[in-house]
Structure formats: C-alpha cells, structure tokens
Amino acid sequence: MTLARRAALLLPILGLLAFAATPVVSQPSRTPVLVELFTSEGCSSCPPADALLARLQRDQPVPAAQILVLEEHVDYWDSLGWHDRFSSYRLTERQSAYVQHLHLDSPYTPQMVVDGADQFTGNDSTRALRSIAQAARTAKPVLTLSKPTTNSGRISASVSATSTTNLPKSDLYAALVQTAATTQVGRGENGGRTLHHVSILRALQKIGPSTSLTSPISFSLDAPKDVSPADLRVMVFAQQPGPGAIVAAVLSQP
C-alpha cells in the first residue's frame, strides 16, 4: 500500500479522534435564587401556595435559576383552631421584619418572598416565575458547603467562599431544612385535609458576617428530635441587613 493510500485511510480516523478529544463546553451554572414561603397549616388559602413551592423546587422551571426554597410556618394562626407543629414565633418575627423592610401594611399568608427583595401572594405562579427569572439575572458569589455531619443531636458543617471580592456586606445564616412532611389536619380551616410540605425551615441561626468568609466558617445546629437526620439538609445564605437582598446561597446535597 502506498503512503498516499495510507494517509487517505488515516485521515477520517484522525478526524474522529480529534472530534472526540474536543473539550465539551459546559452550560453556564444556574444562579441560586432563594424563594421563601410564609405559610400555616391553619390557613385555607395556603395549600395551593405550598404546592407551588413544591413544583418550583421539583421542576426548576427557570433555566437560569437554581431555585432554593424554604417553607416557613408562622405561629399567628395557631390560636384559630389548629396548632401547626412546624410553626415558630421566630419565623413570625422574620416575616414581620420583611413587612417593615418592604413597606407593607401587615403580614399575611401565604406570602412568597424572592431573594429578599420581591414579595407577592404565595399562590401566584406567574409572578413567581417572573420574579425568579429577574433575580437570576444578578450574578452571585459562589459559596461552598462541606458535607454535614451528625453527632449527639447536632448537625455540623462549614461554609466558605471561592472569593469575597464581590460579596456585599451581609449576614450569614445557616438553616436546617426538613425535606418533606405530611400532616392530617384535624381542625381549623383545613380540617379533614391532608397537607404536604417540602423544605420546611426547622432552625435558623446567624453564624457571622460575610467578611469572615476569608476562611471557612464552622457552625452547628440542633437537630429536631422528631425527624431523622437523613431527612434534613443544610442551607447557608448571605443576606443584607433589613432583612434585605439575598446575595449568595448554597444547599447541601442529599
């Protein structure tokens, strides 16, 4: 076989090898967007908002956004016929702080807050998608969370930032999140209904200022006794005072 013939046979093979060796360009990573829902098991208009929150988490319908969700149960419905086992006065206080910061007349449920900056009725899917898409246009510094460990009823982890150059002055919060739960409601406005919850906020703790992220920050949270550690995840987010805008967020992997 002549050299010319060999070269002719090798060219297609070399072309295939060159194509295989071409690096695959990854798609741009999604921007974390935190969606908070203030809700209550005693509120008859809240289940549709709970369902919307679950769909946002499951379907991730906004291509540019990594939607992180927190279901936050307030306690001011508890005296109206049904005690919500997930309710917390601290979450009522958090919602009240948003009411003041966002210049609202009063708290209400269901209320959805996107990245600490935009709020609306929690079952408004059109507004939610528009708000999340808008929030995803703002680039955020990347937070890295270590794999959480459990010891003696406490869940521990550490958080760091790849760079603090573009991280605005803010407070760092660590949240303990129950992945899912179901409740048979016996009384109140939702009496007789079965309610489904996702990403329930069970503990929230300020762990330091964002300026401390020049080195990893370690933290520990008390795990609730009524849920297995396997059903808990850790979220860390940076939020400007107010409470103001969410400027970075990260969620532990299962």
FIVEX-292362 format. One record per residue (C-alpha): residue number from 1; residue in one letter; x, y, z. Coordinates in pm, whole numbers, plus 50000, padded with zeros to 5 digits. Layout:
% FIVEX-292362
<node><i>NUM</i><aa>A</aa><xx>X</xx><yy>Y</yy><zz>Z</zz></node>
...
This chain:
% FIVEX-292362
<node><i>1</i><aa>M</aa><xx>50000</xx><yy>50000</yy><zz>50000</zz></node>
<node><i>2</i><aa>T</aa><xx>50137</xx><yy>50338</yy><zz>49903</zz></node>
<node><i>3</i><aa>L</aa><xx>50199</xx><yy>50615</yy><zz>50155</zz></node>
<node><i>4</i><aa>A</aa><xx>49935</xx><yy>50830</yy><zz>49984</zz></node>
<node><i>5</i><aa>R</aa><xx>49678</xx><yy>50549</yy><zz>50019</zz></node>
<node><i>6</i><aa>R</aa><xx>49763</xx><yy>50502</yy><zz>50389</zz></node>
<node><i>7</i><aa>A</aa><xx>49726</xx><yy>50874</yy><zz>50452</zz></node>
<node><i>8</i><aa>A</aa><xx>49388</xx><yy>50876</yy><zz>50280</zz></node>
<node><i>9</i><aa>L</aa><xx>49267</xx><yy>50592</yy><zz>50503</zz></node>
<node><i>10</i><aa>L</aa><xx>49402</xx><yy>50753</yy><zz>50822</zz></node>
<node><i>11</i><aa>L</aa><xx>49252</xx><yy>51098</yy><zz>50769</zz></node>
<node><i>12</i><aa>P</aa><xx>48891</xx><yy>51001</yy><zz>50863</zz></node>
<node><i>13</i><aa>I</aa><xx>49018</xx><yy>50815</yy><zz>51172</zz></node>
<node><i>14</i><aa>L</aa><xx>49230</xx><yy>51110</yy><zz>51281</zz></node>
<node><i>15</i><aa>G</aa><xx>48931</xx><yy>51337</yy><zz>51230</zz></node>
<node><i>16</i><aa>L</aa><xx>48716</xx><yy>51121</yy><zz>51459</zz></node>
<node><i>17</i><aa>L</aa><xx>48989</xx><yy>51119</yy><zz>51725</zz></node>
<node><i>18</i><aa>A</aa><xx>49020</xx><yy>51496</yy><zz>51705</zz></node>
<node><i>19</i><aa>F</aa><xx>48640</xx><yy>51532</yy><zz>51746</zz></node>
<node><i>20</i><aa>A</aa><xx>48641</xx><yy>51301</yy><zz>52048</zz></node>
<node><i>21</i><aa>A</aa><xx>48924</xx><yy>51497</yy><zz>52205</zz></node>
<node><i>22</i><aa>T</aa><xx>48746</xx><yy>51831</yy><zz>52164</zz></node>
<node><i>23</i><aa>P</aa><xx>48651</xx><yy>51951</yy><zz>52513</zz></node>
<node><i>24</i><aa>V</aa><xx>48280</xx><yy>51969</yy><zz>52589</zz></node>
<node><i>25</i><aa>V</aa><xx>48181</xx><yy>52322</yy><zz>52683</zz></node>
<node><i>26</i><aa>S</aa><xx>47959</xx><yy>52305</yy><zz>52992</zz></node>
<node><i>27</i><aa>Q</aa><xx>47645</xx><yy>52512</yy><zz>53018</zz></node>
<node><i>28</i><aa>P</aa><xx>47666</xx><yy>52819</yy><zz>53245</zz></node>
<node><i>29</i><aa>S</aa><xx>47581</xx><yy>52726</yy><zz>53603</zz></node>
<node><i>30</i><aa>R</aa><xx>47245</xx><yy>52836</yy><zz>53736</zz></node>
<node><i>31</i><aa>T</aa><xx>47229</xx><yy>53128</yy><zz>53976</zz></node>
<node><i>32</i><aa>P</aa><xx>47092</xx><yy>53034</yy><zz>54320</zz></node>
<node><i>33</i><aa>V</aa><xx>46764</xx><yy>53213</yy><zz>54394</zz></node>
<node><i>34</i><aa>L</aa><xx>46608</xx><yy>53179</yy><zz>54739</zz></node>
<node><i>35</i><aa>V</aa><xx>46228</xx><yy>53155</yy><zz>54749</zz></node>
<node><i>36</i><aa>E</aa><xx>46071</xx><yy>53184</yy><zz>55095</zz></node>
<node><i>37</i><aa>L</aa><xx>45707</xx><yy>53099</yy><zz>55159</zz></node>
<node><i>38</i><aa>F</aa><xx>45541</xx><yy>53218</yy><zz>55480</zz></node>
<node><i>39</i><aa>T</aa><xx>45257</xx><yy>52975</yy><zz>55539</zz></node>
<node><i>40</i><aa>S</aa><xx>45048</xx><yy>52797</yy><zz>55800</zz></node>
<node><i>41</i><aa>E</aa><xx>44858</xx><yy>52469</yy><zz>55828</zz></node>
<node><i>42</i><aa>G</aa><xx>44569</xx><yy>52673</yy><zz>55974</zz></node>
<node><i>43</i><aa>C</aa><xx>44531</xx><yy>52888</yy><zz>55661</zz></node>
<node><i>44</i><aa>S</aa><xx>44286</xx><yy>52757</yy><zz>55399</zz></node>
<node><i>45</i><aa>S</aa><xx>44448</xx><yy>52957</yy><zz>55116</zz></node>
<node><i>46</i><aa>C</aa><xx>44797</xx><yy>52822</yy><zz>55192</zz></node>
<node><i>47</i><aa>P</aa><xx>44787</xx><yy>52466</yy><zz>55047</zz></node>
<node><i>48</i><aa>P</aa><xx>44793</xx><yy>52590</yy><zz>54683</zz></node>
<node><i>49</i><aa>A</aa><xx>45097</xx><yy>52803</yy><zz>54770</zz></node>
<node><i>50</i><aa>D</aa><xx>45263</xx><yy>52504</yy><zz>54940</zz></node>
<node><i>51</i><aa>A</aa><xx>45202</xx><yy>52306</yy><zz>54620</zz></node>
<node><i>52</i><aa>L</aa><xx>45350</xx><yy>52584</yy><zz>54405</zz></node>
<node><i>53</i><aa>L</aa><xx>45661</xx><yy>52592</yy><zz>54622</zz></node>
<node><i>54</i><aa>A</aa><xx>45699</xx><yy>52215</yy><zz>54579</zz></node>
<node><i>55</i><aa>R</aa><xx>45669</xx><yy>52247</yy><zz>54199</zz></node>
<node><i>56</i><aa>L</aa><xx>45929</xx><yy>52523</yy><zz>54186</zz></node>
<node><i>57</i><aa>Q</aa><xx>46171</xx><yy>52303</yy><zz>54377</zz></node>
<node><i>58</i><aa>R</aa><xx>46097</xx><yy>51986</yy><zz>54181</zz></node>
<node><i>59</i><aa>D</aa><xx>46066</xx><yy>52122</yy><zz>53826</zz></node>
<node><i>60</i><aa>Q</aa><xx>46323</xx><yy>52405</yy><zz>53839</zz></node>
<node><i>61</i><aa>P</aa><xx>46126</xx><yy>52584</yy><zz>53563</zz></node>
<node><i>62</i><aa>V</aa><xx>46351</xx><yy>52890</yy><zz>53525</zz></node>
<node><i>63</i><aa>P</aa><xx>46654</xx><yy>52786</yy><zz>53314</zz></node>
<node><i>64</i><aa>A</aa><xx>46894</xx><yy>53044</yy><zz>53458</zz></node>
<node><i>65</i><aa>A</aa><xx>46798</xx><yy>52982</yy><zz>53823</zz></node>
<node><i>66</i><aa>Q</aa><xx>46879</xx><yy>52719</yy><zz>54080</zz></node>
<node><i>67</i><aa>I</aa><xx>46565</xx><yy>52760</yy><zz>54289</zz></node>
<node><i>68</i><aa>L</aa><xx>46625</xx><yy>52702</yy><zz>54661</zz></node>
<node><i>69</i><aa>V</aa><xx>46307</xx><yy>52703</yy><zz>54867</zz></node>
<node><i>70</i><aa>L</aa><xx>46220</xx><yy>52749</yy><zz>55233</zz></node>
<node><i>71</i><aa>E</aa><xx>45873</xx><yy>52682</yy><zz>55374</zz></node>
<node><i>72</i><aa>E</aa><xx>45842</xx><yy>52899</yy><zz>55685</zz></node>
<node><i>73</i><aa>H</aa><xx>45548</xx><yy>52837</yy><zz>55916</zz></node>
<node><i>74</i><aa>V</aa><xx>45430</xx><yy>53138</yy><zz>56117</zz></node>
<node><i>75</i><aa>D</aa><xx>45253</xx><yy>53098</yy><zz>56451</zz></node>
<node><i>76</i><aa>Y</aa><xx>44976</xx><yy>53361</yy><zz>56445</zz></node>
<node><i>77</i><aa>W</aa><xx>44726</xx><yy>53108</yy><zz>56307</zz></node>
<node><i>78</i><aa>D</aa><xx>44779</xx><yy>52865</yy><zz>56597</zz></node>
<node><i>79</i><aa>S</aa><xx>44503</xx><yy>53010</yy><zz>56814</zz></node>
<node><i>80</i><aa>L</aa><xx>44241</xx><yy>52977</yy><zz>56540</zz></node>
<node><i>81</i><aa>G</aa><xx>44154</xx><yy>52609</yy><zz>56568</zz></node>
<node><i>82</i><aa>W</aa><xx>44470</xx><yy>52418</yy><zz>56471</zz></node>
<node><i>83</i><aa>H</aa><xx>44822</xx><yy>52421</yy><zz>56612</zz></node>
<node><i>84</i><aa>D</aa><xx>45078</xx><yy>52397</yy><zz>56331</zz></node>
<node><i>85</i><aa>R</aa><xx>45356</xx><yy>52168</yy><zz>56459</zz></node>
<node><i>86</i><aa>F</aa><xx>45611</xx><yy>52348</yy><zz>56238</zz></node>
<node><i>87</i><aa>S</aa><xx>45514</xx><yy>52699</yy><zz>56345</zz></node>
<node><i>88</i><aa>S</aa><xx>45764</xx><yy>52927</yy><zz>56515</zz></node>
<node><i>89</i><aa>Y</aa><xx>45748</xx><yy>53275</yy><zz>56662</zz></node>
<node><i>90</i><aa>R</aa><xx>46097</xx><yy>53338</yy><zz>56522</zz></node>
<node><i>91</i><aa>L</aa><xx>45957</xx><yy>53288</yy><zz>56172</zz></node>
<node><i>92</i><aa>T</aa><xx>45672</xx><yy>53525</yy><zz>56251</zz></node>
<node><i>93</i><aa>E</aa><xx>45937</xx><yy>53777</yy><zz>56354</zz></node>
<node><i>94</i><aa>R</aa><xx>46127</xx><yy>53716</yy><zz>56029</zz></node>
<node><i>95</i><aa>Q</aa><xx>45813</xx><yy>53783</yy><zz>55828</zz></node>
<node><i>96</i><aa>S</aa><xx>45740</xx><yy>54096</yy><zz>56034</zz></node>
<node><i>97</i><aa>A</aa><xx>46089</xx><yy>54223</yy><zz>55955</zz></node>
<node><i>98</i><aa>Y</aa><xx>46015</xx><yy>54177</yy><zz>55583</zz></node>
<node><i>99</i><aa>V</aa><xx>45684</xx><yy>54362</yy><zz>55629</zz></node>
<node><i>100</i><aa>Q</aa><xx>45870</xx><yy>54659</yy><zz>55771</zz></node>
<node><i>101</i><aa>H</aa><xx>46159</xx><yy>54649</yy><zz>55524</zz></node>
<node><i>102</i><aa>L</aa><xx>45932</xx><yy>54611</yy><zz>55219</zz></node>
<node><i>103</i><aa>H</aa><xx>45690</xx><yy>54881</yy><zz>55346</zz></node>
<node><i>104</i><aa>L</aa><xx>45382</xx><yy>54659</yy><zz>55372</zz></node>
<node><i>105</i><aa>D</aa><xx>45076</xx><yy>54728</yy><zz>55586</zz></node>
<node><i>106</i><aa>S</aa><xx>45071</xx><yy>54394</yy><zz>55767</zz></node>
<node><i>107</i><aa>P</aa><xx>45185</xx><yy>54030</yy><zz>55746</zz></node>
<node><i>108</i><aa>Y</aa><xx>44968</xx><yy>53779</yy><zz>55561</zz></node>
<node><i>109</i><aa>T</aa><xx>44970</xx><yy>53419</yy><zz>55443</zz></node>
<node><i>110</i><aa>P</aa><xx>45055</xx><yy>53281</yy><zz>55201</zz></node>
<node><i>111</i><aa>Q</aa><xx>45335</xx><yy>53525</yy><zz>55125</zz></node>
<node><i>112</i><aa>M</aa><xx>45623</xx><yy>53446</yy><zz>54891</zz></node>
<node><i>113</i><aa>V</aa><xx>45950</xx><yy>53642</yy><zz>54908</zz></node>
<node><i>114</i><aa>V</aa><xx>46207</xx><yy>53603</yy><zz>54630</zz></node>
<node><i>115</i><aa>D</aa><xx>46572</xx><yy>53672</yy><zz>54716</zz></node>
<node><i>116</i><aa>G</aa><xx>46461</xx><yy>53900</yy><zz>54999</zz></node>
<node><i>117</i><aa>A</aa><xx>46366</xx><yy>54172</yy><zz>54753</zz></node>
<node><i>118</i><aa>D</aa><xx>46028</xx><yy>54096</yy><zz>54595</zz></node>
<node><i>119</i><aa>Q</aa><xx>45709</xx><yy>53978</yy><zz>54765</zz></node>
<node><i>120</i><aa>F</aa><xx>45362</xx><yy>53875</yy><zz>54648</zz></node>
<node><i>121</i><aa>T</aa><xx>45075</xx><yy>53636</yy><zz>54721</zz></node>
<node><i>122</i><aa>G</aa><xx>45225</xx><yy>53290</yy><zz>54752</zz></node>
<node><i>123</i><aa>N</aa><xx>45000</xx><yy>53110</yy><zz>54503</zz></node>
<node><i>124</i><aa>D</aa><xx>45071</xx><yy>53349</yy><zz>54213</zz></node>
<node><i>125</i><aa>S</aa><xx>45271</xx><yy>53123</yy><zz>53981</zz></node>
<node><i>126</i><aa>T</aa><xx>45306</xx><yy>53380</yy><zz>53701</zz></node>
<node><i>127</i><aa>R</aa><xx>45450</xx><yy>53640</yy><zz>53935</zz></node>
<node><i>128</i><aa>A</aa><xx>45676</xx><yy>53380</yy><zz>54095</zz></node>
<node><i>129</i><aa>L</aa><xx>45831</xx><yy>53275</yy><zz>53763</zz></node>
<node><i>130</i><aa>R</aa><xx>45881</xx><yy>53636</yy><zz>53657</zz></node>
<node><i>131</i><aa>S</aa><xx>46037</xx><yy>53734</yy><zz>53988</zz></node>
<node><i>132</i><aa>I</aa><xx>46271</xx><yy>53432</yy><zz>53994</zz></node>
<node><i>133</i><aa>A</aa><xx>46384</xx><yy>53499</yy><zz>53636</zz></node>
<node><i>134</i><aa>Q</aa><xx>46456</xx><yy>53861</yy><zz>53726</zz></node>
<node><i>135</i><aa>A</aa><xx>46652</xx><yy>53759</yy><zz>54037</zz></node>
<node><i>136</i><aa>A</aa><xx>46859</xx><yy>53508</yy><zz>53838</zz></node>
<node><i>137</i><aa>R</aa><xx>46999</xx><yy>53791</yy><zz>53623</zz></node>
<node><i>138</i><aa>T</aa><xx>47208</xx><yy>53911</yy><zz>53918</zz></node>
<node><i>139</i><aa>A</aa><xx>47529</xx><yy>53711</yy><zz>53950</zz></node>
<node><i>140</i><aa>K</aa><xx>47611</xx><yy>53583</yy><zz>54299</zz></node>
<node><i>141</i><aa>P</aa><xx>47939</xx><yy>53485</yy><zz>54463</zz></node>
<node><i>142</i><aa>V</aa><xx>47979</xx><yy>53108</yy><zz>54498</zz></node>
<node><i>143</i><aa>L</aa><xx>47950</xx><yy>52954</yy><zz>54844</zz></node>
<node><i>144</i><aa>T</aa><xx>48086</xx><yy>52606</yy><zz>54914</zz></node>
<node><i>145</i><aa>L</aa><xx>47934</xx><yy>52392</yy><zz>55189</zz></node>
<node><i>146</i><aa>S</aa><xx>48112</xx><yy>52094</yy><zz>55346</zz></node>
<node><i>147</i><aa>K</aa><xx>47925</xx><yy>51766</yy><zz>55387</zz></node>
<node><i>148</i><aa>P</aa><xx>47721</xx><yy>51797</yy><zz>55708</zz></node>
<node><i>149</i><aa>T</aa><xx>47795</xx><yy>51554</yy><zz>55994</zz></node>
<node><i>150</i><aa>T</aa><xx>47569</xx><yy>51450</yy><zz>56282</zz></node>
<node><i>151</i><aa>N</aa><xx>47687</xx><yy>51397</yy><zz>56637</zz></node>
<node><i>152</i><aa>S</aa><xx>47491</xx><yy>51392</yy><zz>56964</zz></node>
<node><i>153</i><aa>G</aa><xx>47186</xx><yy>51554</yy><zz>56812</zz></node>
<node><i>154</i><aa>R</aa><xx>47376</xx><yy>51835</yy><zz>56639</zz></node>
<node><i>155</i><aa>I</aa><xx>47442</xx><yy>51881</yy><zz>56270</zz></node>
<node><i>156</i><aa>S</aa><xx>47770</xx><yy>52049</yy><zz>56184</zz></node>
<node><i>157</i><aa>A</aa><xx>47926</xx><yy>52182</yy><zz>55864</zz></node>
<node><i>158</i><aa>S</aa><xx>48144</xx><yy>52463</yy><zz>55736</zz></node>
<node><i>159</i><aa>V</aa><xx>48094</xx><yy>52718</yy><zz>55463</zz></node>
<node><i>160</i><aa>S</aa><xx>48348</xx><yy>52903</yy><zz>55252</zz></node>
<node><i>161</i><aa>A</aa><xx>48354</xx><yy>53133</yy><zz>54951</zz></node>
<node><i>162</i><aa>T</aa><xx>48567</xx><yy>53095</yy><zz>54641</zz></node>
<node><i>163</i><aa>S</aa><xx>48611</xx><yy>53473</yy><zz>54653</zz></node>
<node><i>164</i><aa>T</aa><xx>48486</xx><yy>53750</yy><zz>54879</zz></node>
<node><i>165</i><aa>T</aa><xx>48575</xx><yy>54027</yy><zz>54635</zz></node>
<node><i>166</i><aa>N</aa><xx>48221</xx><yy>54068</yy><zz>54504</zz></node>
<node><i>167</i><aa>L</aa><xx>48037</xx><yy>53963</yy><zz>54820</zz></node>
<node><i>168</i><aa>P</aa><xx>47844</xx><yy>54262</yy><zz>54959</zz></node>
<node><i>169</i><aa>K</aa><xx>47842</xx><yy>54329</yy><zz>55331</zz></node>
<node><i>170</i><aa>S</aa><xx>47584</xx><yy>54089</yy><zz>55469</zz></node>
<node><i>171</i><aa>D</aa><xx>47494</xx><yy>53844</yy><zz>55745</zz></node>
<node><i>172</i><aa>L</aa><xx>47548</xx><yy>53471</yy><zz>55707</zz></node>
<node><i>173</i><aa>Y</aa><xx>47264</xx><yy>53239</yy><zz>55812</zz></node>
<node><i>174</i><aa>A</aa><xx>47266</xx><yy>52862</yy><zz>55850</zz></node>
<node><i>175</i><aa>A</aa><xx>46932</xx><yy>52688</yy><zz>55812</zz></node>
<node><i>176</i><aa>L</aa><xx>46825</xx><yy>52335</yy><zz>55894</zz></node>
<node><i>177</i><aa>V</aa><xx>46566</xx><yy>52213</yy><zz>55645</zz></node>
<node><i>178</i><aa>Q</aa><xx>46335</xx><yy>51912</yy><zz>55668</zz></node>
<node><i>179</i><aa>T</aa><xx>46298</xx><yy>51776</yy><zz>55317</zz></node>
<node><i>180</i><aa>A</aa><xx>45930</xx><yy>51675</yy><zz>55334</zz></node>
<node><i>181</i><aa>A</aa><xx>45637</xx><yy>51606</yy><zz>55566</zz></node>
<node><i>182</i><aa>T</aa><xx>45267</xx><yy>51520</yy><zz>55557</zz></node>
<node><i>183</i><aa>T</aa><xx>45006</xx><yy>51634</yy><zz>55809</zz></node>
<node><i>184</i><aa>Q</aa><xx>44650</xx><yy>51516</yy><zz>55865</zz></node>
<node><i>185</i><aa>V</aa><xx>44476</xx><yy>51832</yy><zz>55983</zz></node>
<node><i>186</i><aa>G</aa><xx>44205</xx><yy>51766</yy><zz>56239</zz></node>
<node><i>187</i><aa>R</aa><xx>44053</xx><yy>52108</yy><zz>56297</zz></node>
<node><i>188</i><aa>G</aa><xx>44052</xx><yy>52467</yy><zz>56176</zz></node>
<node><i>189</i><aa>E</aa><xx>44015</xx><yy>52597</yy><zz>55821</zz></node>
<node><i>190</i><aa>N</aa><xx>44195</xx><yy>52293</yy><zz>55677</zz></node>
<node><i>191</i><aa>G</aa><xx>44019</xx><yy>52039</yy><zz>55899</zz></node>
<node><i>192</i><aa>G</aa><xx>43995</xx><yy>51698</yy><zz>55728</zz></node>
<node><i>193</i><aa>R</aa><xx>44264</xx><yy>51779</yy><zz>55470</zz></node>
<node><i>194</i><aa>T</aa><xx>44599</xx><yy>51610</yy><zz>55415</zz></node>
<node><i>195</i><aa>L</aa><xx>44870</xx><yy>51869</yy><zz>55369</zz></node>
<node><i>196</i><aa>H</aa><xx>45206</xx><yy>51809</yy><zz>55202</zz></node>
<node><i>197</i><aa>H</aa><xx>45514</xx><yy>52015</yy><zz>55279</zz></node>
<node><i>198</i><aa>V</aa><xx>45863</xx><yy>52046</yy><zz>55132</zz></node>
<node><i>199</i><aa>S</aa><xx>46182</xx><yy>52214</yy><zz>55253</zz></node>
<node><i>200</i><aa>I</aa><xx>46042</xx><yy>52309</yy><zz>55593</zz></node>
<node><i>201</i><aa>L</aa><xx>46262</xx><yy>52551</yy><zz>55786</zz></node>
<node><i>202</i><aa>R</aa><xx>46324</xx><yy>52391</yy><zz>56128</zz></node>
<node><i>203</i><aa>A</aa><xx>46613</xx><yy>52603</yy><zz>56260</zz></node>
<node><i>204</i><aa>L</aa><xx>46778</xx><yy>52928</yy><zz>56158</zz></node>
<node><i>205</i><aa>Q</aa><xx>47095</xx><yy>53071</yy><zz>56307</zz></node>
<node><i>206</i><aa>K</aa><xx>47313</xx><yy>53370</yy><zz>56227</zz></node>
<node><i>207</i><aa>I</aa><xx>47670</xx><yy>53242</yy><zz>56202</zz></node>
<node><i>208</i><aa>G</aa><xx>47868</xx><yy>53558</yy><zz>56130</zz></node>
<node><i>209</i><aa>P</aa><xx>47929</xx><yy>53842</yy><zz>55888</zz></node>
<node><i>210</i><aa>S</aa><xx>48020</xx><yy>53779</yy><zz>55526</zz></node>
<node><i>211</i><aa>T</aa><xx>48355</xx><yy>53946</yy><zz>55592</zz></node>
<node><i>212</i><aa>S</aa><xx>48452</xx><yy>53638</yy><zz>55794</zz></node>
<node><i>213</i><aa>L</aa><xx>48448</xx><yy>53422</yy><zz>55480</zz></node>
<node><i>214</i><aa>T</aa><xx>48815</xx><yy>53489</yy><zz>55414</zz></node>
<node><i>215</i><aa>S</aa><xx>48846</xx><yy>53146</yy><zz>55580</zz></node>
<node><i>216</i><aa>P</aa><xx>48589</xx><yy>52865</yy><zz>55627</zz></node>
<node><i>217</i><aa>I</aa><xx>48324</xx><yy>52926</yy><zz>55896</zz></node>
<node><i>218</i><aa>S</aa><xx>48219</xx><yy>52625</yy><zz>56103</zz></node>
<node><i>219</i><aa>F</aa><xx>47877</xx><yy>52601</yy><zz>56264</zz></node>
<node><i>220</i><aa>S</aa><xx>47643</xx><yy>52355</yy><zz>56440</zz></node>
<node><i>221</i><aa>L</aa><xx>47265</xx><yy>52339</yy><zz>56457</zz></node>
<node><i>222</i><aa>D</aa><xx>47043</xx><yy>52143</yy><zz>56697</zz></node>
<node><i>223</i><aa>A</aa><xx>46857</xx><yy>51875</yy><zz>56504</zz></node>
<node><i>224</i><aa>P</aa><xx>46485</xx><yy>51845</yy><zz>56587</zz></node>
<node><i>225</i><aa>K</aa><xx>46410</xx><yy>51524</yy><zz>56775</zz></node>
<node><i>226</i><aa>D</aa><xx>46102</xx><yy>51439</yy><zz>56567</zz></node>
<node><i>227</i><aa>V</aa><xx>46287</xx><yy>51386</yy><zz>56237</zz></node>
<node><i>228</i><aa>S</aa><xx>46570</xx><yy>51161</yy><zz>56121</zz></node>
<node><i>229</i><aa>P</aa><xx>46898</xx><yy>51337</yy><zz>56031</zz></node>
<node><i>230</i><aa>A</aa><xx>46871</xx><yy>51161</yy><zz>55693</zz></node>
<node><i>231</i><aa>D</aa><xx>46565</xx><yy>51378</yy><zz>55621</zz></node>
<node><i>232</i><aa>L</aa><xx>46745</xx><yy>51704</yy><zz>55697</zz></node>
<node><i>233</i><aa>R</aa><xx>46955</xx><yy>51927</yy><zz>55475</zz></node>
<node><i>234</i><aa>V</aa><xx>47163</xx><yy>52235</yy><zz>55549</zz></node>
<node><i>235</i><aa>M</aa><xx>47132</xx><yy>52567</yy><zz>55370</zz></node>
<node><i>236</i><aa>V</aa><xx>47356</xx><yy>52870</yy><zz>55412</zz></node>
<node><i>237</i><aa>F</aa><xx>47269</xx><yy>53210</yy><zz>55271</zz></node>
<node><i>238</i><aa>A</aa><xx>47411</xx><yy>53560</yy><zz>55292</zz></node>
<node><i>239</i><aa>Q</aa><xx>47155</xx><yy>53836</yy><zz>55339</zz></node>
<node><i>240</i><aa>Q</aa><xx>47197</xx><yy>54209</yy><zz>55360</zz></node>
<node><i>241</i><aa>P</aa><xx>47066</xx><yy>54371</yy><zz>55679</zz></node>
<node><i>242</i><aa>G</aa><xx>46700</xx><yy>54461</yy><zz>55687</zz></node>
<node><i>243</i><aa>P</aa><xx>46638</xx><yy>54176</yy><zz>55617</zz></node>
<node><i>244</i><aa>G</aa><xx>46744</xx><yy>54274</yy><zz>55267</zz></node>
<node><i>245</i><aa>A</aa><xx>46854</xx><yy>54109</yy><zz>54947</zz></node>
<node><i>246</i><aa>I</aa><xx>46992</xx><yy>53756</yy><zz>54938</zz></node>
<node><i>247</i><aa>V</aa><xx>47340</xx><yy>53790</yy><zz>54790</zz></node>
<node><i>248</i><aa>A</aa><xx>47456</xx><yy>53425</yy><zz>54799</zz></node>
<node><i>249</i><aa>A</aa><xx>47311</xx><yy>53084</yy><zz>54888</zz></node>
<node><i>250</i><aa>V</aa><xx>47404</xx><yy>52716</yy><zz>54889</zz></node>
<node><i>251</i><aa>L</aa><xx>47223</xx><yy>52393</yy><zz>54982</zz></node>
<node><i>252</i><aa>S</aa><xx>47380</xx><yy>52066</yy><zz>55094</zz></node>
<node><i>253</i><aa>Q</aa><xx>47335</xx><yy>51764</yy><zz>54869</zz></node>
<node><i>254</i><aa>P</aa><xx>47147</xx><yy>51452</yy><zz>54982</zz></node>
